[in-house]
Amino acid sequence: MVLGSHDARLGVVMLNPEDKGFANAIDAKQELGPKWAEVVEKGIQTCN
């Protein structure tokens, strides 16, 4: 028996170069593609 959850959430925070954490940030457009805002708005699907 396997218990647990496969829930996932995605959040996007836009950072400026002078913001704390900018050096560790990833580029949403690069990672999610040109329609990244749509992906964030609709949510992500992890069990396709």
DOVOBA-137951 format. One record per residue: residue number from 1; residue in one letter; x, y, z of N, C-alpha, C in turn. Coordinates in nm, 4 decimals. Layout:
DOVOBA-137951
(NUM 'A' (X Y Z) (X Y Z) (X Y Z)),
...
end
This chain:
DOVOBA-137951
(1 'M' (0.0852 -0.1168 0.0000) (0.0000 0.0000 0.0000) (0.0901 0.1236 0.0000)),
(2 'V' (0.0548 0.2191 -0.0836) (0.1296 0.3435 -0.0916) (0.0385 0.4570 -0.0483)),
(3 'L' (0.0843 0.5353 0.0441) (0.0074 0.6501 0.0909) (0.0809 0.7774 0.0559)),
(4 'G' (0.0074 0.8838 0.0382) (0.0715 1.0118 0.0098) (-0.0086 1.0911 -0.0912)),
(5 'S' (0.0547 1.1906 -0.1417) (-0.0126 1.2803 -0.2338) (0.0830 1.3200 -0.3446)),
(6 'H' (0.0274 1.3447 -0.4598) (0.1075 1.3911 -0.5732) (0.0727 1.5350 -0.6077)),
(7 'D' (0.0193 1.6077 -0.5095) (-0.0162 1.7471 -0.5318) (0.1083 1.8291 -0.5632)),
(8 'A' (0.0918 1.9269 -0.6475) (0.2022 2.0161 -0.6816) (0.1471 2.1561 -0.7024)),
(9 'R' (0.2261 2.2534 -0.6700) (0.1876 2.3921 -0.6922) (0.3026 2.4632 -0.7608)),
(10 'L' (0.2657 2.5626 -0.8364) (0.3660 2.6409 -0.9059) (0.3384 2.7870 -0.8791)),
(11 'G' (0.4398 2.8569 -0.8384) (0.4272 3.0007 -0.8175) (0.5395 3.0719 -0.8907)),
(12 'V' (0.5088 3.1880 -0.9394) (0.6098 3.2676 -1.0078) (0.6250 3.3992 -0.9344)),
(13 'V' (0.7470 3.4303 -0.9005) (0.7795 3.5575 -0.8366) (0.8803 3.6270 -0.9267)),
(14 'M' (0.8471 3.7470 -0.9660) (0.9384 3.8215 -1.0524) (1.0373 3.8983 -0.9650)),
(15 'L' (1.1645 3.8802 -0.9932) (1.2703 3.9445 -0.9163) (1.3511 4.0398 -1.0039)),
(16 'N' (1.3921 4.1470 -0.9454) (1.4835 4.2401 -1.0108) (1.6258 4.2024 -0.9713)),
(17 'P' (1.7238 4.2411 -1.0505) (1.8629 4.2047 -1.0205) (1.9088 4.2429 -0.8790)),
(18 'E' (1.8529 4.3474 -0.8226) (1.8953 4.3886 -0.6888) (1.8187 4.3176 -0.5761)),
(19 'D' (1.7198 4.2336 -0.6103) (1.6401 4.1637 -0.5098) (1.7158 4.0461 -0.4502)),
(20 'K' (1.6914 4.0223 -0.3211) (1.7496 3.9067 -0.2531) (1.6964 3.7797 -0.3206)),
(21 'G' (1.7814 3.6873 -0.3505) (1.7427 3.5625 -0.4141) (1.7534 3.5631 -0.5659)),
(22 'F' (1.7807 3.6784 -0.6247) (1.7895 3.6879 -0.7712) (1.8957 3.5941 -0.8276)),
(23 'A' (2.0081 3.5832 -0.7587) (2.1194 3.4999 -0.8081) (2.0808 3.3520 -0.8155)),
(24 'N' (1.9831 3.3090 -0.7355) (1.9415 3.1684 -0.7333) (1.8132 3.1436 -0.8115)),
(25 'A' (1.7593 3.2469 -0.8729) (1.6320 3.2346 -0.9438) (1.6516 3.1657 -1.0786)),
(26 'I' (1.5431 3.1093 -1.1287) (1.5447 3.0528 -1.2633) (1.4592 3.1420 -1.3522)),
(27 'D' (1.4824 3.1371 -1.4795) (1.4090 3.2165 -1.5755) (1.2829 3.1398 -1.6166)),
(28 'A' (1.1667 3.1899 -1.5764) (1.0404 3.1207 -1.6052) (1.0177 3.1040 -1.7547)),
(29 'K' (1.0490 3.2049 -1.8307) (1.0292 3.1948 -1.9760) (1.1151 3.0841 -2.0354)),
(30 'Q' (1.2354 3.0717 -1.9842) (1.3264 2.9683 -2.0350) (1.2808 2.8297 -1.9901)),
(31 'E' (1.2399 2.8152 -1.8658) (1.2028 2.6841 -1.8124) (1.0641 2.6379 -1.8575)),
(32 'L' (0.9680 2.7307 -1.8648) (0.8304 2.6940 -1.8948) (0.7883 2.7220 -2.0378)),
(33 'G' (0.8706 2.7957 -2.1117) (0.8386 2.8267 -2.2501) (0.7714 2.9624 -2.2639)),
(34 'P' (0.7454 3.0023 -2.3856) (0.6935 3.1362 -2.4124) (0.5537 3.1611 -2.3546)),
(35 'K' (0.4791 3.0561 -2.3274) (0.3446 3.0727 -2.2707) (0.3460 3.0495 -2.1196)),
(36 'W' (0.4559 3.0885 -2.0539) (0.4712 3.0631 -1.9107) (0.3601 3.1231 -1.8273)),
(37 'A' (0.3110 3.2409 -1.8623) (0.2046 3.3042 -1.7832) (0.0765 3.2203 -1.7890)),
(38 'E' (0.0475 3.1621 -1.9051) (-0.0678 3.0731 -1.9201) (-0.0523 2.9495 -1.8334)),
(39 'V' (0.0669 2.8932 -1.8329) (0.0947 2.7735 -1.7526) (0.0692 2.8040 -1.6057)),
(40 'V' (0.1174 2.9161 -1.5589) (0.1005 2.9523 -1.4182) (-0.0467 2.9757 -1.3863)),
(41 'E' (-0.1171 3.0425 -1.4755) (-0.2582 3.0732 -1.4528) (-0.3436 2.9465 -1.4469)),
(42 'K' (-0.3172 2.8532 -1.5390) (-0.3962 2.7301 -1.5457) (-0.3546 2.6272 -1.4413)),
(43 'G' (-0.2319 2.6345 -1.3958) (-0.1793 2.5338 -1.3043) (-0.1007 2.4290 -1.3806)),
(44 'I' (-0.0312 2.3456 -1.3073) (0.0507 2.2436 -1.3726) (-0.0130 2.1064 -1.3535)),
(45 'Q' (0.0138 2.0188 -1.4463) (-0.0345 1.8807 -1.4405) (0.0883 1.7911 -1.4242)),
(46 'T' (0.0915 1.7150 -1.3167) (0.2069 1.6275 -1.2928) (0.1766 1.4816 -1.3235)),
(47 'C' (0.0492 1.4480 -1.3379) (0.0110 1.3088 -1.3661) (-0.0560 1.3028 -1.5011)),
(48 'N' (0.0218 1.3112 -1.6057) (-0.0344 1.3080 -1.7415) (-0.0490 1.1677 -1.7908)),
end
